[in-house]
Amino acid sequence: MSKYEPLWKHLQADGRNTFQLTFEEIKDVLGFEIDHSFLNYKKEAAQFGYQVGKISLKEQHVTFSKLE
């Protein structure tokens, strides 16, 4: 199990097509802050029907989109 699996399951349960989560919201889901390793794990989101879009360090949020 990936350390980011709780986030991917959260996306799947949410079900929206496109949305943003703040870094703080992601921390609430995971129990830890995302770091540079997130870039290596983001491809796992596809297994749960989502892709990771824009990661904004300035605005502190990540955009997720449902795969079609």
Secondary structure as UniProt FT lines:
FT   TURN            3..4
FT   HELIX           5..14
FT   STRAND          18..22
FT   HELIX           23..30
FT   TURN            36..37
FT   HELIX           38..41
FT   HELIX           42..48
FT   STRAND          50..56
FT   TURN            57..60
FT   STRAND          61..66
//
